[in-house]
Amino acid sequence: MAEIDDKWPENVVGKFYVDEQCIDCDLCRETAPDFFSRSDDGGYSFVHKQPVEQEDIDMCMEALEGCPVEAIGDDGD
């Protein structure tokens, strides 16, 4: 499970975030590319935009549920 205290600083404020467990597998960026980006310097994903519409929230939840290392959280501020 993702830890809010370990989230990457690049994450925008909001419900979803990616923490330091990310292994740069690209699943979230493929599943919800409008919301997840890659840090080329660090080799990890982060949330660059928070979803608003239910369809977009569902895409982010699909990414969260599919993350192989549970690096995506949905309890952000």
N, CA, C and O atoms as a Tripos MOL2 file, in Angstrom:
@<TRIPOS>MOLECULE
protein
  308   307    77     0     0
PROTEIN
NO_CHARGES

@<TRIPOS>ATOM
      1 N           0.8260   -1.1800    0.0000 N.3       1 MET1
      2 CA          0.0000    0.0000    0.0000 C.3       1 MET1
      3 C           0.8780    1.2550    0.0000 C.2       1 MET1
      4 O           1.8810    1.3230    0.7110 O.2       1 MET1
      5 N           0.4930    2.2260   -0.7930 N.am      2 ALA2
      6 CA          1.2590    3.4680   -0.8790 C.3       2 ALA2
      7 C           1.2200    4.2280    0.4410 C.2       2 ALA2
      8 O           0.2210    4.2150    1.1600 O.2       2 ALA2
      9 N           2.3230    4.8810    0.7350 N.am      3 GLU3
     10 CA          2.4510    5.6680    1.9720 C.3       3 GLU3
     11 C           2.4960    7.1550    1.6290 C.2       3 GLU3
     12 O           3.3810    7.6090    0.9030 O.2       3 GLU3
     13 N           1.5470    7.8940    2.1530 N.am      4 ILE4
     14 CA          1.4720    9.3270    1.8500 C.3       4 ILE4
     15 C           2.7390   10.0720    2.2730 C.2       4 ILE4
     16 O           3.1200   11.0560    1.6380 O.2       4 ILE4
     17 N           3.3840    9.6150    3.3280 N.am      5 ASP5
     18 CA          4.6110   10.2660    3.7920 C.3       5 ASP5
     19 C           5.7920   10.0270    2.8570 C.2       5 ASP5
     20 O           6.8010   10.7270    2.9450 O.2       5 ASP5
     21 N           5.6760    9.0420    1.9600 N.am      6 ASP6
     22 CA          6.7510    8.7130    1.0250 C.3       6 ASP6
     23 C           6.4360    9.1250   -0.4040 C.2       6 ASP6
     24 O           7.1090    8.6830   -1.3360 O.2       6 ASP6
     25 N           5.4170    9.9690   -0.5930 N.am      7 LYS7
     26 CA          5.0520   10.3490   -1.9640 C.3       7 LYS7
     27 C           6.1120   11.2670   -2.5630 C.2       7 LYS7
     28 O           6.7670   12.0340   -1.8570 O.2       7 LYS7
     29 N           6.2620   11.1710   -3.8800 N.am      8 TRP8
     30 CA          7.2230   11.9960   -4.5920 C.3       8 TRP8
     31 C           6.7780   13.4490   -4.5610 C.2       8 TRP8
     32 O           5.5810   13.7210   -4.6510 O.2       8 TRP8
     33 N           7.7080   14.3900   -4.4350 N.am      9 PRO9
     34 CA          7.3430   15.8130   -4.3580 C.3       9 PRO9
     35 C           6.7040   16.3500   -5.6450 C.2       9 PRO9
     36 O           6.0300   17.3800   -5.6120 O.2       9 PRO9
     37 N           6.9050   15.6770   -6.7560 N.am     10 GLU10
     38 CA          6.3250   16.1360   -8.0270 C.3      10 GLU10
     39 C           4.8090   15.9360   -8.1040 C.2      10 GLU10
     40 O           4.1490   16.5550   -8.9380 O.2      10 GLU10
     41 N           4.2550   15.0850   -7.2500 N.am     11 ASN11
     42 CA          2.8090   14.8580   -7.2550 C.3      11 ASN11
     43 C           2.0810   16.1690   -6.9880 C.2      11 ASN11
     44 O           2.4450   16.9150   -6.0790 O.2      11 ASN11
     45 N           1.0460   16.4470   -7.7880 N.am     12 VAL12
     46 CA          0.2180   17.6150   -7.5060 C.3      12 VAL12
     47 C          -0.6780   17.2950   -6.3130 C.2      12 VAL12
     48 O          -0.9760   16.1310   -6.0470 O.2      12 VAL12
     49 N          -1.0960   18.3130   -5.6130 N.am     13 VAL13
     50 CA         -1.9540   18.1490   -4.4470 C.3      13 VAL13
     51 C          -3.2860   17.5310   -4.8630 C.2      13 VAL13
     52 O          -3.8770   17.9210   -5.8690 O.2      13 VAL13
     53 N          -3.7430   16.5730   -4.0850 N.am     14 GLY14
     54 CA         -5.0320   15.9500   -4.3460 C.3      14 GLY14
     55 C          -5.0760   14.5110   -3.8790 C.2      14 GLY14
     56 O          -4.1610   14.0220   -3.2160 O.2      14 GLY14
     57 N          -6.1530   13.8490   -4.2380 N.am     15 LYS15
     58 CA         -6.4530   12.4940   -3.7870 C.3      15 LYS15
     59 C          -5.3910   11.4720   -4.1890 C.2      15 LYS15
     60 O          -4.9530   10.6840   -3.3510 O.2      15 LYS15
     61 N          -4.9710   11.4690   -5.4450 N.am     16 PHE16
     62 CA         -4.0520   10.4540   -5.9580 C.3      16 PHE16
     63 C          -2.6040   10.9270   -5.8810 C.2      16 PHE16
     64 O          -2.3140   12.1150   -6.0220 O.2      16 PHE16
     65 N          -1.6980    9.9700   -5.6550 N.am     17 TYR17
     66 CA         -0.2560   10.2450   -5.6160 C.3      17 TYR17
     67 C           0.4990    8.9470   -5.8560 C.2      17 TYR17
     68 O          -0.0670    7.8570   -5.7680 O.2      17 TYR17
     69 N           1.7870    9.0820   -6.1610 N.am     18 VAL18
     70 CA          2.6840    7.9310   -6.3180 C.3      18 VAL18
     71 C           3.7890    8.0870   -5.2800 C.2      18 VAL18
     72 O           4.3080    9.1830   -5.0690 O.2      18 VAL18
     73 N           4.1400    6.9760   -4.6350 N.am     19 ASP19
     74 CA          5.1880    7.0540   -3.6140 C.3      19 ASP19
     75 C           6.4880    6.4160   -4.0980 C.2      19 ASP19
     76 O           6.5980    5.9990   -5.2510 O.2      19 ASP19
     77 N           7.4610    6.3490   -3.2070 N.am     20 GLU20
     78 CA          8.8170    5.9110   -3.5520 C.3      20 GLU20
     79 C           8.9390    4.4290   -3.8890 C.2      20 GLU20
     80 O          10.0240    3.9790   -4.2580 O.2      20 GLU20
     81 N           7.8700    3.6640   -3.7730 N.am     21 GLN21
     82 CA          7.9020    2.2540   -4.1500 C.3      21 GLN21
     83 C           7.8730    2.0580   -5.6710 C.2      21 GLN21
     84 O           8.1410    0.9590   -6.1560 O.2      21 GLN21
     85 N           7.5500    3.1100   -6.4210 N.am     22 CYS22
     86 CA          7.3870    3.0150   -7.8800 C.3      22 CYS22
     87 C           8.6360    2.4110   -8.5340 C.2      22 CYS22
     88 O           9.7650    2.8030   -8.2420 O.2      22 CYS22
     89 N           8.3960    1.4490   -9.4240 N.am     23 ILE23
     90 CA          9.4920    0.7810  -10.1420 C.3      23 ILE23
     91 C           9.5460    1.1900  -11.6120 C.2      23 ILE23
     92 O          10.2480    0.5630  -12.4050 O.2      23 ILE23
     93 N           8.8050    2.2430  -11.9810 N.am     24 ASP24
     94 CA          8.8390    2.7790  -13.3430 C.3      24 ASP24
     95 C           8.3850    1.7550  -14.3850 C.2      24 ASP24
     96 O           8.9780    1.6510  -15.4580 O.2      24 ASP24
     97 N           7.3310    1.0020  -14.0630 N.am     25 CYS25
     98 CA          6.8640   -0.0460  -14.9730 C.3      25 CYS25
     99 C           6.0260    0.4900  -16.1290 C.2      25 CYS25
    100 O           5.8410   -0.2160  -17.1200 O.2      25 CYS25
    101 N           5.5170    1.7130  -16.0340 N.am     26 ASP26
    102 CA          4.7620    2.3860  -17.0820 C.3      26 ASP26
    103 C           3.2740    2.0400  -17.0980 C.2      26 ASP26
    104 O           2.5340    2.5980  -17.9080 O.2      26 ASP26
    105 N           2.8160    1.1500  -16.2380 N.am     27 LEU27
    106 CA          1.4080    0.7540  -16.2640 C.3      27 LEU27
    107 C           0.4800    1.9340  -16.0340 C.2      27 LEU27
    108 O          -0.4910    2.0930  -16.7740 O.2      27 LEU27
    109 N           0.7430    2.7630  -15.0410 N.am     28 CYS28
    110 CA         -0.1460    3.8890  -14.7540 C.3      28 CYS28
    111 C          -0.1450    4.8990  -15.8990 C.2      28 CYS28
    112 O          -1.1840    5.4770  -16.2180 O.2      28 CYS28
    113 N           1.0050    5.1110  -16.5100 N.am     29 ARG29
    114 CA          1.0940    6.0690  -17.6180 C.3      29 ARG29
    115 C           0.3710    5.5550  -18.8530 C.2      29 ARG29
    116 O          -0.1300    6.3450  -19.6540 O.2      29 ARG29
    117 N           0.3130    4.2470  -19.0130 N.am     30 GLU30
    118 CA         -0.4470    3.6670  -20.1240 C.3      30 GLU30
    119 C          -1.9460    3.6610  -19.8180 C.2      30 GLU30
    120 O          -2.7620    3.8870  -20.7110 O.2      30 GLU30
    121 N          -2.3080    3.4050  -18.5650 N.am     31 THR31
    122 CA         -3.7020    3.3000  -18.1680 C.3      31 THR31
    123 C          -4.3790    4.6690  -18.0890 C.2      31 THR31
    124 O          -5.5190    4.8230  -18.5250 O.2      31 THR31
    125 N          -3.6930    5.6420  -17.5450 N.am     32 ALA32
    126 CA         -4.2620    6.9820  -17.3460 C.3      32 ALA32
    127 C          -3.2240    8.0480  -17.7050 C.2      32 ALA32
    128 O          -2.7570    8.7760  -16.8290 O.2      32 ALA32
    129 N          -2.8630    8.1440  -18.9860 N.am     33 PRO33
    130 CA         -1.7840    9.0390  -19.3970 C.3      33 PRO33
    131 C          -2.0590   10.5240  -19.1680 C.2      33 PRO33
    132 O          -1.1200   11.3190  -19.1190 O.2      33 PRO33
    133 N          -3.3050   10.9060  -19.0310 N.am     34 ASP34
    134 CA         -3.6220   12.3120  -18.7820 C.3      34 ASP34
    135 C          -3.3060   12.7330  -17.3550 C.2      34 ASP34
    136 O          -3.3270   13.9230  -17.0390 O.2      34 ASP34
    137 N          -3.0100   11.7590  -16.4850 N.am     35 PHE35
    138 CA         -2.8410   12.0560  -15.0670 C.3      35 PHE35
    139 C          -1.4930   11.6390  -14.4980 C.2      35 PHE35
    140 O          -1.0570   12.1830  -13.4830 O.2      35 PHE35
    141 N          -0.8300   10.6860  -15.1350 N.am     36 PHE36
    142 CA          0.4640   10.2100  -14.6460 C.3      36 PHE36
    143 C           1.5620   10.5750  -15.6390 C.2      36 PHE36
    144 O           1.3840   10.4500  -16.8500 O.2      36 PHE36
    145 N           2.6920   11.0260  -15.1150 N.am     37 SER37
    146 CA          3.8640   11.3670  -15.9240 C.3      37 SER37
    147 C           5.0740   10.6510  -15.3540 C.2      37 SER37
    148 O           5.0280   10.0800  -14.2640 O.2      37 SER37
    149 N           6.1610   10.6950  -16.1210 N.am     38 ARG38
    150 CA          7.4140   10.0660  -15.7000 C.3      38 ARG38
    151 C           8.4490   11.1230  -15.3680 C.2      38 ARG38
    152 O           8.6070   12.1010  -16.0990 O.2      38 ARG38
    153 N           9.1440   10.9250  -14.2760 N.am     39 SER39
    154 CA         10.3040   11.7470  -13.9600 C.3      39 SER39
    155 C          11.4910   11.1240  -14.6760 C.2      39 SER39
    156 O          11.9710   10.0620  -14.2830 O.2      39 SER39
    157 N          11.9600   11.7790  -15.7200 N.am     40 ASP40
    158 CA         13.0820   11.2290  -16.4780 C.3      40 ASP40
    159 C          14.3590   11.1950  -15.6470 C.2      40 ASP40
    160 O          15.1900   10.3040  -15.8220 O.2      40 ASP40
    161 N          14.5180   12.1450  -14.7590 N.am     41 ASP41
    162 CA         15.7110   12.1730  -13.9170 C.3      41 ASP41
    163 C          15.6930   11.0710  -12.8640 C.2      41 ASP41
    164 O          16.7180   10.4490  -12.5860 O.2      41 ASP41
    165 N          14.5130   10.8330  -12.2790 N.am     42 GLY42
    166 CA         14.4190    9.8730  -11.1840 C.3      42 GLY42
    167 C          14.0010    8.4780  -11.5800 C.2      42 GLY42
    168 O          14.2370    7.5270  -10.8350 O.2      42 GLY42
    169 N          13.3680    8.3320  -12.7650 N.am     43 GLY43
    170 CA         12.9150    7.0170  -13.2000 C.3      43 GLY43
    171 C          11.7320    6.5040  -12.4030 C.2      43 GLY43
    172 O          11.7390    5.3580  -11.9520 O.2      43 GLY43
    173 N          10.7150    7.3360  -12.2250 N.am     44 TYR44
    174 CA          9.5000    6.9410  -11.5150 C.3      44 TYR44
    175 C           8.3270    7.7650  -12.0380 C.2      44 TYR44
    176 O           8.5150    8.7780  -12.7110 O.2      44 TYR44
    177 N           7.1330    7.3230  -11.7230 N.am     45 SER45
    178 CA          5.9200    8.0450  -12.1210 C.3      45 SER45
    179 C           5.4460    8.9410  -10.9900 C.2      45 SER45
    180 O           5.7900    8.7430   -9.8250 O.2      45 SER45
    181 N           4.6410    9.9370  -11.3660 N.am     46 PHE46
    182 CA          4.0020   10.8200  -10.3950 C.3      46 PHE46
    183 C           2.7060   11.3360  -11.0010 C.2      46 PHE46
    184 O           2.5060   11.2520  -12.2130 O.2      46 PHE46
    185 N           1.8360   11.8620  -10.1730 N.am     47 VAL47
    186 CA          0.5620   12.4120  -10.6360 C.3      47 VAL47
    187 C           0.7790   13.8810  -10.9880 C.2      47 VAL47
    188 O           1.1170   14.6970  -10.1300 O.2      47 VAL47
    189 N           0.5780   14.2050  -12.2800 N.am     48 HIS48
    190 CA          0.7710   15.5950  -12.7060 C.3      48 HIS48
    191 C          -0.5420   16.3720  -12.8010 C.2      48 HIS48
    192 O          -0.5370   17.5950  -12.9380 O.2      48 HIS48
    193 N          -1.6740   15.6470  -12.7290 N.am     49 LYS49
    194 CA         -2.9890   16.2840  -12.7950 C.3      49 LYS49
    195 C          -3.9800   15.3810  -12.0740 C.2      49 LYS49
    196 O          -3.9790   14.1670  -12.2760 O.2      49 LYS49
    197 N          -4.8120   15.9610  -11.2440 N.am     50 GLN50
    198 CA         -5.8160   15.1830  -10.5180 C.3      50 GLN50
    199 C          -7.0820   15.0440  -11.3640 C.2      50 GLN50
    200 O          -7.4810   15.9930  -12.0390 O.2      50 GLN50
    201 N          -7.7110   13.8750  -11.3340 N.am     51 PRO51
    202 CA         -8.9490   13.6850  -12.0900 C.3      51 PRO51
    203 C         -10.1210   14.4050  -11.4150 C.2      51 PRO51
    204 O         -10.1410   14.5860  -10.1970 O.2      51 PRO51
    205 N         -11.0910   14.8090  -12.2320 N.am     52 VAL52
    206 CA        -12.2790   15.4710  -11.7170 C.3      52 VAL52
    207 C         -13.5300   14.6780  -12.0940 C.2      52 VAL52
    208 O         -14.3870   14.4040  -11.2530 O.2      52 VAL52
    209 N         -13.6160   14.3210  -13.3570 N.am     53 GLU53
    210 CA        -14.7680   13.5720  -13.8610 C.3      53 GLU53
    211 C         -14.6990   12.1210  -13.4030 C.2      53 GLU53
    212 O         -13.6090   11.5760  -13.2290 O.2      53 GLU53
    213 N         -15.8540   11.4930  -13.2060 N.am     54 GLN54
    214 CA        -15.8970   10.1110  -12.7170 C.3      54 GLN54
    215 C         -15.1460    9.1490  -13.6360 C.2      54 GLN54
    216 O         -14.4700    8.2370  -13.1600 O.2      54 GLN54
    217 N         -15.2610    9.3460  -14.9390 N.am     55 GLU55
    218 CA        -14.5520    8.4800  -15.8980 C.3      55 GLU55
    219 C         -13.0400    8.5580  -15.6720 C.2      55 GLU55
    220 O         -12.3430    7.5450  -15.7410 O.2      55 GLU55
    221 N         -12.5470    9.7470  -15.4050 N.am     56 ASP56
    222 CA        -11.1130    9.9340  -15.1650 C.3      56 ASP56
    223 C         -10.7000    9.3390  -13.8160 C.2      56 ASP56
    224 O          -9.6290    8.7430  -13.6970 O.2      56 ASP56
    225 N         -11.5490    9.5030  -12.8090 N.am     57 ILE57
    226 CA        -11.2860    8.8890  -11.5020 C.3      57 ILE57
    227 C         -11.2200    7.3760  -11.6540 C.2      57 ILE57
    228 O         -10.3670    6.7230  -11.0520 O.2      57 ILE57
    229 N         -12.1230    6.8200  -12.4620 N.am     58 ASP58
    230 CA        -12.1310    5.3760  -12.6950 C.3      58 ASP58
    231 C         -10.8300    4.9130  -13.3580 C.2      58 ASP58
    232 O         -10.3110    3.8480  -13.0230 O.2      58 ASP58
    233 N         -10.3010    5.7060  -14.2970 N.am     59 MET59
    234 CA         -9.0290    5.3520  -14.9430 C.3      59 MET59
    235 C          -7.8880    5.3540  -13.9200 C.2      59 MET59
    236 O          -7.0330    4.4690  -13.9330 O.2      59 MET59
    237 N          -7.8820    6.3460  -13.0420 N.am     60 CYS60
    238 CA         -6.8380    6.4040  -12.0190 C.3      60 CYS60
    239 C          -6.9770    5.2530  -11.0230 C.2      60 CYS60
    240 O          -5.9770    4.7080  -10.5570 O.2      60 CYS60
    241 N          -8.2020    4.8880  -10.7010 N.am     61 MET61
    242 CA         -8.4170    3.7350   -9.8170 C.3      61 MET61
    243 C          -7.9570    2.4450  -10.4920 C.2      61 MET61
    244 O          -7.4090    1.5640   -9.8300 O.2      61 MET61
    245 N          -8.1710    2.3280  -11.7910 N.am     62 GLU62
    246 CA         -7.6950    1.1540  -12.5250 C.3      62 GLU62
    247 C          -6.1720    1.0790  -12.4610 C.2      62 GLU62
    248 O          -5.6060   -0.0010  -12.2900 O.2      62 GLU62
    249 N          -5.5120    2.2250  -12.5990 N.am     63 ALA63
    250 CA         -4.0490    2.2690  -12.4920 C.3      63 ALA63
    251 C          -3.6120    1.8710  -11.0770 C.2      63 ALA63
    252 O          -2.6670    1.1010  -10.9070 O.2      63 ALA63
    253 N          -4.3060    2.4000  -10.0700 N.am     64 LEU64
    254 CA         -3.9930    2.0740   -8.6820 C.3      64 LEU64
    255 C          -4.1180    0.5720   -8.4440 C.2      64 LEU64
    256 O          -3.2230   -0.0510   -7.8720 O.2      64 LEU64
    257 N          -5.2240    0.0030   -8.8830 N.am     65 GLU65
    258 CA         -5.4760   -1.4220   -8.6570 C.3      65 GLU65
    259 C          -4.5140   -2.3100   -9.4340 C.2      65 GLU65
    260 O          -4.2270   -3.4280   -9.0070 O.2      65 GLU65
    261 N          -4.0100   -1.8270  -10.5750 N.am     66 GLY66
    262 CA         -3.1020   -2.6230  -11.3950 C.3      66 GLY66
    263 C          -1.6360   -2.4690  -11.0410 C.2      66 GLY66
    264 O          -0.8010   -3.2410  -11.5130 O.2      66 GLY66
    265 N          -1.3100   -1.4850  -10.2180 N.am     67 CYS67
    266 CA          0.0930   -1.2240   -9.8830 C.3      67 CYS67
    267 C           0.7040   -2.4550   -9.2100 C.2      67 CYS67
    268 O           0.2120   -2.8990   -8.1720 O.2      67 CYS67
    269 N           1.7710   -3.0090   -9.7930 N.am     68 PRO68
    270 CA          2.3400   -4.2510   -9.2580 C.3      68 PRO68
    271 C           3.0260   -4.1090   -7.8990 C.2      68 PRO68
    272 O           3.2380   -5.1060   -7.2080 O.2      68 PRO68
    273 N           3.3750   -2.8820   -7.5110 N.am     69 VAL69
    274 CA          4.0410   -2.6880   -6.2230 C.3      69 VAL69
    275 C           3.2240   -1.8020   -5.2740 C.2      69 VAL69
    276 O           3.7230   -1.3770   -4.2320 O.2      69 VAL69
    277 N           1.9920   -1.5330   -5.6330 N.am     70 GLU70
    278 CA          1.0720   -0.7370   -4.8060 C.3      70 GLU70
    279 C           1.6790    0.6250   -4.4530 C.2      70 GLU70
    280 O           1.6320    1.0580   -3.3020 O.2      70 GLU70
    281 N           2.2450    1.2850   -5.4570 N.am     71 ALA71
    282 CA          2.8880    2.5880   -5.2440 C.3      71 ALA71
    283 C           1.9320    3.7620   -5.4340 C.2      71 ALA71
    284 O           2.3260    4.9080   -5.2180 O.2      71 ALA71
    285 N           0.6830    3.5060   -5.8330 N.am     72 ILE72
    286 CA         -0.2830    4.5730   -6.0540 C.3      72 ILE72
    287 C          -1.2400    4.6180   -4.8730 C.2      72 ILE72
    288 O          -1.8010    3.6000   -4.4700 O.2      72 ILE72
    289 N          -1.4160    5.8100   -4.3310 N.am     73 GLY73
    290 CA         -2.3360    6.0020   -3.2210 C.3      73 GLY73
    291 C          -3.5140    6.8520   -3.6190 C.2      73 GLY73
    292 O          -3.4360    7.6270   -4.5720 O.2      73 GLY73
    293 N          -4.6120    6.7110   -2.8890 N.am     74 ASP74
    294 CA         -5.8030    7.5280   -3.1590 C.3      74 ASP74
    295 C          -6.3260    8.1970   -1.8960 C.2      74 ASP74
    296 O          -7.5260    8.4290   -1.7520 O.2      74 ASP74
    297 N          -5.4120    8.5030   -0.9900 N.am     75 ASP75
    298 CA         -5.8050    9.1550    0.2630 C.3      75 ASP75
    299 C          -5.0410   10.4510    0.4690 C.2      75 ASP75
    300 O          -4.7760   10.8550    1.6010 O.2      75 ASP75
    301 N          -4.6910   11.0930   -0.6270 N.am     76 GLY76
    302 CA         -3.9450   12.3410   -0.5390 C.3      76 GLY76
    303 C          -4.8040   13.5150   -0.1220 C.2      76 GLY76
    304 O          -6.0180   13.3910    0.0370 O.2      76 GLY76
    305 N          -4.1570   14.6590    0.0520 N.am     77 ASP77
    306 CA         -4.9000   15.8480    0.4650 C.3      77 ASP77
    307 C          -5.1480   16.7810   -0.7040 C.2      77 ASP77
    308 O          -5.7620   17.8340   -0.5350 O.2      77 ASP77
@<TRIPOS>BOND
     1     1     2 1
     2     2     3 1
     3     3     4 2
     4     3     5 am
     5     5     6 1
     6     6     7 1
     7     7     8 2
     8     7     9 am
     9     9    10 1
    10    10    11 1
    11    11    12 2
    12    11    13 am
    13    13    14 1
    14    14    15 1
    15    15    16 2
    16    15    17 am
    17    17    18 1
    18    18    19 1
    19    19    20 2
    20    19    21 am
    21    21    22 1
    22    22    23 1
    23    23    24 2
    24    23    25 am
    25    25    26 1
    26    26    27 1
    27    27    28 2
    28    27    29 am
    29    29    30 1
    30    30    31 1
    31    31    32 2
    32    31    33 am
    33    33    34 1
    34    34    35 1
    35    35    36 2
    36    35    37 am
    37    37    38 1
    38    38    39 1
    39    39    40 2
    40    39    41 am
    41    41    42 1
    42    42    43 1
    43    43    44 2
    44    43    45 am
    45    45    46 1
    46    46    47 1
    47    47    48 2
    48    47    49 am
    49    49    50 1
    50    50    51 1
    51    51    52 2
    52    51    53 am
    53    53    54 1
    54    54    55 1
    55    55    56 2
    56    55    57 am
    57    57    58 1
    58    58    59 1
    59    59    60 2
    60    59    61 am
    61    61    62 1
    62    62    63 1
    63    63    64 2
    64    63    65 am
    65    65    66 1
    66    66    67 1
    67    67    68 2
    68    67    69 am
    69    69    70 1
    70    70    71 1
    71    71    72 2
    72    71    73 am
    73    73    74 1
    74    74    75 1
    75    75    76 2
    76    75    77 am
    77    77    78 1
    78    78    79 1
    79    79    80 2
    80    79    81 am
    81    81    82 1
    82    82    83 1
    83    83    84 2
    84    83    85 am
    85    85    86 1
    86    86    87 1
    87    87    88 2
    88    87    89 am
    89    89    90 1
    90    90    91 1
    91    91    92 2
    92    91    93 am
    93    93    94 1
    94    94    95 1
    95    95    96 2
    96    95    97 am
    97    97    98 1
    98    98    99 1
    99    99   100 2
   100    99   101 am
   101   101   102 1
   102   102   103 1
   103   103   104 2
   104   103   105 am
   105   105   106 1
   106   106   107 1
   107   107   108 2
   108   107   109 am
   109   109   110 1
   110   110   111 1
   111   111   112 2
   112   111   113 am
   113   113   114 1
   114   114   115 1
   115   115   116 2
   116   115   117 am
   117   117   118 1
   118   118   119 1
   119   119   120 2
   120   119   121 am
   121   121   122 1
   122   122   123 1
   123   123   124 2
   124   123   125 am
   125   125   126 1
   126   126   127 1
   127   127   128 2
   128   127   129 am
   129   129   130 1
   130   130   131 1
   131   131   132 2
   132   131   133 am
   133   133   134 1
   134   134   135 1
   135   135   136 2
   136   135   137 am
   137   137   138 1
   138   138   139 1
   139   139   140 2
   140   139   141 am
   141   141   142 1
   142   142   143 1
   143   143   144 2
   144   143   145 am
   145   145   146 1
   146   146   147 1
   147   147   148 2
   148   147   149 am
   149   149   150 1
   150   150   151 1
   151   151   152 2
   152   151   153 am
   153   153   154 1
   154   154   155 1
   155   155   156 2
   156   155   157 am
   157   157   158 1
   158   158   159 1
   159   159   160 2
   160   159   161 am
   161   161   162 1
   162   162   163 1
   163   163   164 2
   164   163   165 am
   165   165   166 1
   166   166   167 1
   167   167   168 2
   168   167   169 am
   169   169   170 1
   170   170   171 1
   171   171   172 2
   172   171   173 am
   173   173   174 1
   174   174   175 1
   175   175   176 2
   176   175   177 am
   177   177   178 1
   178   178   179 1
   179   179   180 2
   180   179   181 am
   181   181   182 1
   182   182   183 1
   183   183   184 2
   184   183   185 am
   185   185   186 1
   186   186   187 1
   187   187   188 2
   188   187   189 am
   189   189   190 1
   190   190   191 1
   191   191   192 2
   192   191   193 am
   193   193   194 1
   194   194   195 1
   195   195   196 2
   196   195   197 am
   197   197   198 1
   198   198   199 1
   199   199   200 2
   200   199   201 am
   201   201   202 1
   202   202   203 1
   203   203   204 2
   204   203   205 am
   205   205   206 1
   206   206   207 1
   207   207   208 2
   208   207   209 am
   209   209   210 1
   210   210   211 1
   211   211   212 2
   212   211   213 am
   213   213   214 1
   214   214   215 1
   215   215   216 2
   216   215   217 am
   217   217   218 1
   218   218   219 1
   219   219   220 2
   220   219   221 am
   221   221   222 1
   222   222   223 1
   223   223   224 2
   224   223   225 am
   225   225   226 1
   226   226   227 1
   227   227   228 2
   228   227   229 am
   229   229   230 1
   230   230   231 1
   231   231   232 2
   232   231   233 am
   233   233   234 1
   234   234   235 1
   235   235   236 2
   236   235   237 am
   237   237   238 1
   238   238   239 1
   239   239   240 2
   240   239   241 am
   241   241   242 1
   242   242   243 1
   243   243   244 2
   244   243   245 am
   245   245   246 1
   246   246   247 1
   247   247   248 2
   248   247   249 am
   249   249   250 1
   250   250   251 1
   251   251   252 2
   252   251   253 am
   253   253   254 1
   254   254   255 1
   255   255   256 2
   256   255   257 am
   257   257   258 1
   258   258   259 1
   259   259   260 2
   260   259   261 am
   261   261   262 1
   262   262   263 1
   263   263   264 2
   264   263   265 am
   265   265   266 1
   266   266   267 1
   267   267   268 2
   268   267   269 am
   269   269   270 1
   270   270   271 1
   271   271   272 2
   272   271   273 am
   273   273   274 1
   274   274   275 1
   275   275   276 2
   276   275   277 am
   277   277   278 1
   278   278   279 1
   279   279   280 2
   280   279   281 am
   281   281   282 1
   282   282   283 1
   283   283   284 2
   284   283   285 am
   285   285   286 1
   286   286   287 1
   287   287   288 2
   288   287   289 am
   289   289   290 1
   290   290   291 1
   291   291   292 2
   292   291   293 am
   293   293   294 1
   294   294   295 1
   295   295   296 2
   296   295   297 am
   297   297   298 1
   298   298   299 1
   299   299   300 2
   300   299   301 am
   301   301   302 1
   302   302   303 1
   303   303   304 2
   304   303   305 am
   305   305   306 1
   306   306   307 1
   307   307   308 2
@<TRIPOS>SUBSTRUCTURE
     1 MET1         2 RESIDUE 1 A MET
     2 ALA2         6 RESIDUE 1 A ALA
     3 GLU3        10 RESIDUE 1 A GLU
     4 ILE4        14 RESIDUE 1 A ILE
     5 ASP5        18 RESIDUE 1 A ASP
     6 ASP6        22 RESIDUE 1 A ASP
     7 LYS7        26 RESIDUE 1 A LYS
     8 TRP8        30 RESIDUE 1 A TRP
     9 PRO9        34 RESIDUE 1 A PRO
    10 GLU10       38 RESIDUE 1 A GLU
    11 ASN11       42 RESIDUE 1 A ASN
    12 VAL12       46 RESIDUE 1 A VAL
    13 VAL13       50 RESIDUE 1 A VAL
    14 GLY14       54 RESIDUE 1 A GLY
    15 LYS15       58 RESIDUE 1 A LYS
    16 PHE16       62 RESIDUE 1 A PHE
    17 TYR17       66 RESIDUE 1 A TYR
    18 VAL18       70 RESIDUE 1 A VAL
    19 ASP19       74 RESIDUE 1 A ASP
    20 GLU20       78 RESIDUE 1 A GLU
    21 GLN21       82 RESIDUE 1 A GLN
    22 CYS22       86 RESIDUE 1 A CYS
    23 ILE23       90 RESIDUE 1 A ILE
    24 ASP24       94 RESIDUE 1 A ASP
    25 CYS25       98 RESIDUE 1 A CYS
    26 ASP26      102 RESIDUE 1 A ASP
    27 LEU27      106 RESIDUE 1 A LEU
    28 CYS28      110 RESIDUE 1 A CYS
    29 ARG29      114 RESIDUE 1 A ARG
    30 GLU30      118 RESIDUE 1 A GLU
    31 THR31      122 RESIDUE 1 A THR
    32 ALA32      126 RESIDUE 1 A ALA
    33 PRO33      130 RESIDUE 1 A PRO
    34 ASP34      134 RESIDUE 1 A ASP
    35 PHE35      138 RESIDUE 1 A PHE
    36 PHE36      142 RESIDUE 1 A PHE
    37 SER37      146 RESIDUE 1 A SER
    38 ARG38      150 RESIDUE 1 A ARG
    39 SER39      154 RESIDUE 1 A SER
    40 ASP40      158 RESIDUE 1 A ASP
    41 ASP41      162 RESIDUE 1 A ASP
    42 GLY42      166 RESIDUE 1 A GLY
    43 GLY43      170 RESIDUE 1 A GLY
    44 TYR44      174 RESIDUE 1 A TYR
    45 SER45      178 RESIDUE 1 A SER
    46 PHE46      182 RESIDUE 1 A PHE
    47 VAL47      186 RESIDUE 1 A VAL
    48 HIS48      190 RESIDUE 1 A HIS
    49 LYS49      194 RESIDUE 1 A LYS
    50 GLN50      198 RESIDUE 1 A GLN
    51 PRO51      202 RESIDUE 1 A PRO
    52 VAL52      206 RESIDUE 1 A VAL
    53 GLU53      210 RESIDUE 1 A GLU
    54 GLN54      214 RESIDUE 1 A GLN
    55 GLU55      218 RESIDUE 1 A GLU
    56 ASP56      222 RESIDUE 1 A ASP
    57 ILE57      226 RESIDUE 1 A ILE
    58 ASP58      230 RESIDUE 1 A ASP
    59 MET59      234 RESIDUE 1 A MET
    60 CYS60      238 RESIDUE 1 A CYS
    61 MET61      242 RESIDUE 1 A MET
    62 GLU62      246 RESIDUE 1 A GLU
    63 ALA63      250 RESIDUE 1 A ALA
    64 LEU64      254 RESIDUE 1 A LEU
    65 GLU65      258 RESIDUE 1 A GLU
    66 GLY66      262 RESIDUE 1 A GLY
    67 CYS67      266 RESIDUE 1 A CYS
    68 PRO68      270 RESIDUE 1 A PRO
    69 VAL69      274 RESIDUE 1 A VAL
    70 GLU70      278 RESIDUE 1 A GLU
    71 ALA71      282 RESIDUE 1 A ALA
    72 ILE72      286 RESIDUE 1 A ILE
    73 GLY73      290 RESIDUE 1 A GLY
    74 ASP74      294 RESIDUE 1 A ASP
    75 ASP75      298 RESIDUE 1 A ASP
    76 GLY76      302 RESIDUE 1 A GLY
    77 ASP77      306 RESIDUE 1 A ASP
